[in-house]
Amino acid sequence: MLYGLRSNGGEHGSVMTKLEVAQFMLDSIGYIKTANLETTTILEPAAGNGVFVSECLRRLKTSSDEFSFDFSNAAGNNIRAVELDKDKADGLIEKIASELAEMHVRDATIIARMIVLHEDFLLSEEGKFDMVVGNPPYVRYDNIPKAMREKYRERFETFRGRGDLYLAFFEKSIRSIKKDGRVCFICSDRWMKNSYGRHLRRLISSEYSVPFIVNMNNSSAFEEAVDGYPSIILISDARKGSTRYVEVGDVSELSRIWHAKNAYERIVLDGDGESWAFRPITSACKPLKTIEEQDFRIGIGVATGADRIFIGKELPRFVEKEALLPIVISKDVQGGEIVWSGNFVINPFSEEGGLVDLDARPKLRQYLNAAKNELMKRHMSQKTPSRWYGTIDPIRKPLTGMPKILLPDIKKRQKIAIDDGSYYPHHNIYYITEKQGSLRALKLLAAILMSDFAYEQMTDISTLMRGGYVRWQSQNLRKLKLPAIKDFPPSLQNALIEAYDDSNQVGINTLLNRHLDAEVKLEKPSVLPQGEVKKLHMCVVASTE
């Protein structure tokens, strides 16, 4: 018994996390069973009873079945659980071996001994990991043996004053992640406010980012009652990023907190780390609005049902010029620029919206008649034979000449392209137009869509694809909540447009977050009633200590 007993009879540094909380944390850090986890390395630095490592193994097994890789090899090489107490480490080895045996793993005990390490994590040399997750030990300064305190002080710049042992666990863990790695801990949040956490706050503020903090002070996150003011914090190796602060009243709310109303107020976590303060958005702040509430229209390009016939580069040789429109397809939109591949689309519609009379366009009639048998196979043609030469979606020629944002369905994070009025969009491209056709307003909107504020909403709303791609579909775009763009002061509008033109994403984030910060009215944090979920701004203010 290294750290002694607590008043309730339990050991200092030994508080077990509920499975639901561990599952939420693993979801948040990205260790999910639907991903290919074959090469993903993950560490639980204070394993205890192994709630995290056991859940990791279950998820890895499902992933191995889905992606056909060797589960035993991945488990033995990529999952590590460190435990300082020898009796607990031995017990955890037996537990993991039993779980592996139930999964029909050969040499289960050998693999369990590869996974569970009996050592002091703070003094270990385990190398780098993609992810670190867990519940670091809660051990007050006076309960740490003097010899150990001295060793930890030599190693960790954040372990100062009379701080808790978990400060050293935070520092060692964030120093142990690879590029783009993440740490997710559930821990007392006193270090975010008290003087002894100053050095850790400064380290995180200057070298890392915090995608979110979930305040669980009013919920039961552990298997026993603990007066520890717990919060879940996700720390990323990415240097820039904004922070979402959330309060929950019960563990059951974790599965739905990202879908709560008013979910997307954010501000960049920055500053010298002297103090972190959390304040609610108040009614004094200007409300966020959807894109379509701001005089923009969201649409999708044309689906023809027979692209081989309706779209091509050689069409001007066979069809009247008046029946063609230049069309932009998804591969034409790259790096925020439009590089037209030279394709045209046949427009079989008149200015009034009906199908054109083919007798008035003999070249078009000849071309379409040659493909009539194939066009008639389409469901729409069989349902309405008289419309056999129409496209599935009607083509509205005026859209070609309108300025519009172009968003390929599956898109990397990069500059957002704007067509000044030259092309018609294809079906795999979503577009946004402005009521008055204002290119300036579109640039402002494009800048906001490039921001962390908007992109992080999209990662929550959208189905996240491999490689970090999101789905820029109309159904997702319509859910975004953004500040009222046309209410921005002229100086901010000009600066955002300049940042957009320069593809300056950092500048866009800085400008937007300063604007959002200025609109936040700071007041005493409210206490949420049981069962409520609320999203809050995160602000950083100077310490008065």
C-alpha positions in Angstrom: 0.0 0.0 0.0 2.1 2.8 -1.3 0.1 6.0 -0.6 -1.9 5.0 2.5 -5.7 4.8 3.1 -8.4 7.4 2.5 -11.0 8.3 5.1 -13.5 5.9 3.5 -11.0 3.0 3.7 -10.0 3.0 0.1 -6.4 3.5 -1.0 -5.1 6.9 -2.1 -4.7 7.0 -5.8 -7.1 4.2 -6.4 -10.5 5.3 -7.7 -12.2 3.2 -10.4 -13.8 4.8 -13.5 -17.3 3.7 -14.6 -17.4 1.7 -17.8 -19.7 4.2 -19.5 -17.2 7.0 -18.8 -14.3 4.9 -20.2 -16.3 4.1 -23.3 -17.1 7.8 -23.9 -13.4 8.7 -23.4 -12.2 6.1 -25.9 -14.9 7.3 -28.4 -13.7 10.9 -27.9 -10.0 10.0 -28.4 -10.8 8.1 -31.6 -10.1 4.5 -30.4 -13.3 3.1 -31.9 -14.1 -0.3 -33.1 -15.2 0.8 -36.6 -11.7 2.2 -37.3 -8.7 0.2 -38.4 -6.8 -0.1 -35.1 -4.1 -2.4 -36.4 -1.2 0.0 -35.9 -2.7 2.4 -33.4 -0.7 2.5 -30.1 -2.5 3.3 -26.9 -1.4 3.5 -23.3 -3.2 3.4 -19.9 -0.6 4.9 -17.5 -2.3 4.0 -14.2 -4.2 0.9 -15.0 -5.7 -0.2 -11.6 -8.4 -2.7 -12.4 -8.0 -2.2 -16.2 -11.3 -0.7 -17.2 -9.8 1.1 -20.1 -7.4 -1.6 -21.3 -10.2 -4.2 -21.2 -12.4 -2.0 -23.3 -9.5 -1.4 -25.7 -9.1 -5.1 -26.2 -12.8 -5.6 -27.0 -12.7 -2.8 -29.5 -9.4 -4.0 -31.0 -10.9 -7.5 -31.4 -13.9 -6.1 -33.3 -11.6 -4.0 -35.5 -9.4 -7.0 -36.3 -12.5 -9.0 -37.4 -13.6 -6.1 -39.6 -10.2 -5.3 -41.2 -8.7 -8.8 -41.1 -5.5 -8.3 -39.1 -3.8 -10.4 -36.4 -5.5 -9.4 -33.2 -3.0 -11.1 -30.9 -0.1 -9.4 -32.6 -1.7 -6.0 -32.5 -2.7 -6.4 -28.8 0.8 -7.5 -27.7 2.6 -4.8 -29.6 0.3 -1.8 -29.4 -1.6 -1.8 -26.1 0.2 -1.0 -22.8 -1.2 -0.7 -19.3 1.2 0.4 -16.6 0.6 -0.3 -12.9 2.9 0.6 -10.0 1.4 -1.7 -7.4 2.7 -5.2 -8.0 -0.4 -7.0 -6.5 -2.7 -5.0 -8.8 -0.4 -5.6 -11.8 -0.4 -9.3 -11.2 -4.2 -9.3 -10.7 -4.6 -7.3 -13.9 -2.4 -9.8 -15.8 -4.7 -12.6 -14.7 -7.8 -10.7 -15.7 -6.5 -9.8 -19.1 -5.3 -13.3 -19.7 -8.7 -14.6 -18.9 -10.4 -12.1 -21.2 -8.0 -13.0 -24.0 -8.6 -16.7 -23.5 -12.3 -16.1 -23.9 -11.5 -14.5 -27.2 -9.7 -17.8 -28.2 -6.3 -16.2 -28.2 -3.4 -18.6 -27.9 -0.6 -17.8 -25.4 -3.1 -15.5 -23.6 -0.9 -15.2 -20.5 2.2 -14.3 -22.5 0.3 -11.6 -24.4 -1.2 -10.3 -21.1 2.3 -9.9 -19.7 3.3 -8.0 -22.8 0.4 -5.6 -22.2 0.5 -5.1 -18.5 3.7 -3.6 -17.1 4.6 -3.5 -13.5 6.6 -0.2 -13.2 6.4 3.4 -12.2 5.0 5.2 -15.3 6.6 8.5 -14.2 10.1 7.0 -14.3 9.5 4.6 -17.3 10.8 4.9 -20.8 8.0 3.4 -22.8 8.4 5.6 -25.9 5.7 7.4 -27.9 2.0 6.5 -28.3 -0.8 7.6 -30.6 -3.1 7.9 -27.6 -3.0 8.0 -23.8 -6.2 7.5 -21.9 -7.1 6.9 -18.3 -7.7 8.1 -14.7 -4.4 9.3 -13.2 -4.0 8.7 -9.5 -5.3 11.2 -7.0 -2.5 11.5 -4.4 -2.0 14.7 -2.4 1.5 16.0 -1.9 1.8 14.9 1.7 0.9 11.3 0.8 3.7 10.9 -1.7 6.8 9.3 -0.2 9.5 11.9 0.1 12.1 10.0 -2.0 9.5 9.7 -4.9 8.6 13.4 -4.6 12.2 14.4 -5.1 12.6 12.2 -8.2 9.4 13.6 -9.7 10.4 17.2 -9.0 13.7 16.6 -10.9 11.8 15.2 -13.9 8.6 17.3 -14.2 8.5 21.1 -14.5 4.8 21.1 -13.7 5.1 19.2 -10.4 5.7 22.3 -8.2 4.3 23.7 -5.0 2.1 21.2 -3.1 0.4 19.9 -6.2 -1.3 16.5 -6.6 0.6 13.6 -8.2 -1.7 13.8 -11.3 0.1 16.9 -12.4 3.2 14.7 -13.2 1.0 12.2 -14.9 -0.4 14.9 -17.2 3.0 16.1 -18.1 4.5 12.7 -18.7 1.5 11.7 -20.8 1.4 14.7 -23.1 5.1 14.3 -23.6 4.6 10.7 -24.5 2.3 11.2 -27.5 3.4 11.2 -31.1 2.7 14.0 -33.6 -1.1 14.5 -33.8 -1.5 12.3 -30.7 -4.1 12.8 -28.0 -4.4 12.4 -24.3 -7.8 11.9 -22.6 -8.0 11.9 -18.8 -10.7 12.0 -16.2 -9.4 13.8 -13.2 -10.0 16.5 -10.6 -10.3 19.9 -12.4 -8.9 21.9 -9.4 -5.6 22.3 -11.3 -7.4 24.3 -13.9 -8.1 27.0 -11.4 -5.7 26.7 -8.4 -2.2 28.1 -8.2 -0.4 24.7 -8.1 -1.7 24.0 -11.6 -0.2 27.1 -13.1 2.7 25.4 -14.7 0.6 22.7 -16.3 -1.9 25.3 -17.6 1.0 27.2 -19.1 2.5 24.1 -20.7 -0.8 23.1 -22.3 -1.7 26.6 -23.4 1.6 27.2 -25.1 2.3 23.8 -26.7 -1.0 21.9 -27.1 -4.7 22.4 -27.7 -7.7 21.3 -25.8 -10.6 20.2 -28.0 -13.0 19.8 -25.1 -13.5 19.7 -21.4 -16.5 17.9 -19.9 -17.3 19.1 -16.4 -18.7 16.1 -14.4 -18.6 17.8 -10.9 -22.3 17.1 -10.5 -22.3 13.5 -11.8 -21.1 10.2 -10.5 -18.2 9.3 -12.8 -16.6 6.6 -10.5 -17.6 3.3 -9.0 -17.5 5.0 -5.5 -18.5 8.4 -4.2 -15.5 10.7 -4.5 -15.3 14.4 -3.5 -12.9 15.1 -6.4 -14.6 17.6 -8.8 -13.9 15.4 -11.8 -13.7 16.6 -15.4 -12.8 14.8 -18.7 -10.2 16.7 -20.7 -9.0 15.9 -24.2 -5.5 17.3 -25.0 -4.2 17.3 -28.6 -0.7 17.6 -29.9 -2.0 20.2 -32.4 -0.8 23.6 -31.4 -3.9 25.5 -32.6 -7.5 24.9 -31.9 -10.6 25.9 -30.0 -12.1 24.5 -26.9 -15.6 23.4 -26.1 -16.6 23.4 -22.4 -19.6 21.2 -21.3 -21.3 20.6 -18.1 -23.3 17.4 -17.5 -25.5 16.3 -14.6 -25.4 12.6 -15.1 -23.2 10.0 -16.8 -26.1 9.0 -19.0 -25.8 12.3 -20.8 -22.4 11.6 -22.2 -23.8 9.7 -25.1 -25.7 12.7 -26.3 -23.9 15.8 -25.2 -22.7 16.8 -28.7 -26.3 17.0 -29.9 -27.5 19.4 -27.3 -29.0 22.7 -28.2 -26.6 25.7 -28.5 -23.9 23.2 -28.9 -21.3 25.2 -30.8 -20.2 28.3 -28.9 -16.4 28.2 -28.9 -13.3 30.3 -28.3 -9.6 29.6 -28.8 -7.8 28.5 -25.7 -4.9 30.8 -25.5 -2.9 32.9 -23.0 -0.1 32.4 -20.5 -1.9 29.7 -18.5 -2.1 31.8 -15.3 -5.8 31.0 -15.0 -8.5 29.3 -16.9 -12.0 30.6 -16.3 -15.3 29.2 -17.7 -18.3 31.4 -18.3 -21.7 30.8 -19.8 -22.9 32.4 -23.0 -25.6 34.8 -21.9 -28.6 36.3 -23.5 -26.6 39.5 -24.1 -24.7 37.7 -26.8 -25.9 37.9 -30.4 -27.6 34.6 -31.4 -26.0 32.2 -33.8 -27.8 31.6 -37.1 -28.0 28.9 -39.7 -26.6 29.6 -43.2 -30.0 29.9 -44.7 -31.2 32.3 -42.0 -28.6 34.7 -43.4 -29.9 35.1 -46.9 -27.9 32.2 -48.4 -29.3 29.2 -50.3 -27.8 25.7 -50.2 -28.2 23.4 -53.1 -26.7 20.4 -54.9 -25.6 20.1 -58.5 -27.3 18.2 -61.3 -27.8 14.5 -61.3 -28.2 13.3 -64.9 -28.8 9.6 -64.4 -26.5 9.0 -67.4 -23.3 11.1 -67.1 -21.6 9.2 -69.9 -24.2 10.7 -72.3 -24.9 14.1 -70.8 -21.4 15.1 -69.7 -18.2 15.2 -71.8 -15.4 17.3 -73.2 -16.3 16.4 -76.9 -19.9 17.5 -76.7 -19.4 20.8 -78.6 -18.6 18.6 -81.7 -22.0 17.0 -81.6 -24.5 19.4 -79.9 -25.5 23.0 -80.5 -23.5 25.5 -78.3 -26.8 26.8 -76.9 -27.6 23.4 -75.4 -24.4 23.2 -73.4 -23.1 24.6 -70.1 -19.6 24.2 -68.7 -19.9 21.9 -65.7 -17.5 21.6 -62.7 -17.0 18.2 -61.2 -15.5 17.3 -57.8 -12.0 16.6 -59.1 -12.0 20.1 -60.6 -12.1 21.7 -57.2 -8.6 21.2 -55.6 -6.8 23.2 -52.9 -9.6 25.8 -52.9 -9.1 26.5 -56.6 -11.2 25.6 -59.6 -9.2 23.9 -62.4 -11.8 23.2 -65.0 -11.3 19.9 -66.8 -13.2 21.1 -69.9 -16.4 19.1 -69.4 -19.8 20.3 -70.6 -23.3 19.2 -69.6 -26.2 19.0 -72.0 -29.0 21.3 -70.9 -32.3 19.8 -72.3 -34.4 22.5 -70.6 -35.9 25.7 -71.9 -35.7 29.1 -70.2 -39.3 28.4 -68.9 -38.2 25.2 -67.2 -39.8 22.6 -69.6 -37.9 20.3 -71.9 -36.8 21.9 -75.2 -38.4 21.0 -78.5 -35.8 18.7 -80.1 -36.9 19.7 -83.5 -35.6 23.2 -82.8 -32.1 21.7 -82.2 -31.4 19.1 -84.8 -27.9 18.2 -83.7 -29.1 17.7 -80.1 -32.0 15.6 -81.4 -29.6 13.4 -83.5 -27.2 12.9 -80.6 -29.9 12.0 -78.0 -31.8 9.7 -80.4 -28.6 7.7 -80.9 -28.5 7.2 -77.1 -32.3 6.8 -76.6 -32.3 3.1 -75.8 -29.8 3.6 -73.0 -31.7 6.7 -71.7 -35.0 4.8 -71.7 -33.5 2.3 -69.2 -33.5 4.9 -66.5 -36.3 4.7 -63.9 -37.4 8.2 -64.6 -37.8 7.5 -68.3 -39.8 4.4 -67.8 -42.1 6.3 -65.3 -42.6 9.2 -67.7 -41.6 8.2 -71.2 -42.2 11.7 -72.7 -39.4 13.0 -70.5 -36.9 10.4 -71.7 -34.2 12.9 -72.7 -34.4 15.0 -69.4 -31.9 14.9 -66.6 -33.0 13.6 -63.2 -32.6 17.1 -61.7 -33.8 20.0 -63.7 -31.0 22.4 -65.0 -31.6 26.0 -64.3 -29.2 27.9 -66.6 -29.1 31.2 -64.5 -27.3 29.2 -61.8 -24.2 29.1 -64.1 -23.7 32.8 -64.0 -24.3 33.2 -60.2 -21.3 33.5 -57.8 -21.3 30.5 -55.6 -19.3 28.6 -53.0 -18.5 25.1 -54.2 -18.1 22.2 -51.7 -17.3 18.7 -52.9 -19.3 16.1 -50.9 -16.2 14.5 -49.3 -13.6 17.1 -48.8 -10.3 17.7 -47.1 -9.9 20.7 -44.8 -8.5 23.4 -47.1 -9.5 26.7 -48.6 -13.1 26.8 -49.8 -13.5 27.4 -53.5 -15.7 30.2 -55.0 -17.0 30.2 -58.6 -17.5 33.8 -59.7 -20.2 32.7 -62.1 -18.7 30.4 -64.8 -19.8 26.9 -64.2 -22.8 24.6 -63.4 -22.1 22.2 -60.5 -22.3 18.4 -60.8 -24.3 16.2 -58.4 -21.3 15.5 -56.1 -20.8 19.2 -55.4 -22.9 21.2 -53.0 -23.2 24.9 -53.6 -24.1 28.0 -51.7 -25.5 31.2 -53.3 -26.4 34.6 -51.8 -29.7 36.2 -52.3 -28.3 39.3 -53.9 -25.5 37.5 -55.7 -22.9 39.2 -53.5 -19.4 37.8 -54.0 -18.3 39.7 -50.9 -20.9 38.0 -48.7 -19.8 34.6 -50.1 -16.2 35.3 -49.3 -17.2 36.1 -45.7 -19.2 32.9 -45.4 -16.3 30.9 -47.0 -13.9 32.3 -44.5 -16.2 31.3 -41.6 -16.6 27.8 -43.1 -12.8 27.5 -43.1 -12.6 28.3 -39.4 -12.2 25.9 -36.5 -15.6 27.2 -35.2 -17.4 25.7 -38.3 -15.2 22.8 -39.1 -15.4 21.3 -35.6 -19.2 21.4 -35.9 -18.9 19.6 -39.2 -16.8 16.8 -37.6 -19.6 16.4 -35.0 -22.5 16.5 -37.4 -20.9 14.7 -40.4 -20.0 11.1 -40.8 -16.2 11.3 -40.5 -14.5 9.5 -43.3 -11.0 7.9 -43.3 -8.2 10.4 -43.5 -10.1 13.1 -41.6 -12.5 13.9 -44.4 -16.0 15.2 -43.6 -19.2 15.1 -45.6 -20.1 18.6 -46.8 -23.7 17.6 -47.5 -26.6 20.0 -47.6 -28.2 18.3 -44.6 -25.0 18.9 -42.6 -24.5 22.5 -43.8 -28.0 23.4 -42.8 -27.3 22.4 -39.2 -24.3 24.7 -38.8 -24.8 27.6 -36.4 -22.7 30.7 -37.3 -22.4 34.3 -36.1 -24.5 36.8 -38.2 -22.0 37.6 -40.9 -23.6 40.8 -42.2 -23.5 42.2 -38.6 -19.7 42.1 -38.6 -18.2 45.6 -38.5 -16.7 46.6 -41.8 -13.1 46.4 -40.5 -13.7 42.7 -39.5 -15.3 42.0 -42.8 -12.4 43.4 -44.7 -9.9 41.5 -42.6 -11.7 38.2 -43.0 -12.0 38.7 -46.8 -8.2 39.5 -46.9 -7.5 36.4 -44.9 -9.7 34.3 -47.2 -8.0 35.6 -50.3 -4.6 34.7 -48.7 -5.8 31.3 -47.6 -4.8 32.3 -44.1 -6.7 29.9 -41.9 -4.8 30.9 -38.7 -5.7 34.5 -39.4 -9.4 33.6 -39.9 -9.5 31.7 -36.6 -7.8 34.6 -34.7 -10.2 37.2 -36.1 -13.3 35.2 -35.5 -12.4 34.1 -32.0 -11.6 37.7 -31.0 -15.0 38.7 -32.3 -16.8 35.9 -30.4 -14.8 36.7 -27.3 -15.8 40.3 -27.4 -19.5 39.3 -27.5 -19.3 37.2 -24.4 -20.7 38.8 -21.2 -18.8 37.3 -18.3 -20.9 36.5 -15.3 -20.9 34.0 -12.4 -21.2 30.4 -13.8 -24.6 28.9 -13.4 -25.2 25.5 -11.8 -27.1 23.2 -14.1 -30.1 21.3 -12.8 -29.9 17.5 -12.8 -30.3 16.0 -16.2 -29.6 19.2 -18.2 -26.8 19.5 -20.7 -25.3 22.9 -21.6 -22.5 24.0 -23.9 -20.4 26.9 -22.7 -17.8 29.2 -24.0 -14.3 28.8 -22.7 -12.4 32.0 -21.9 -8.9 32.5 -20.5 -8.4 35.5 -18.2 -5.6 36.8 -16.2 -5.2 35.4 -12.7 -5.8 37.6 -9.7 -3.8 35.3 -7.4 
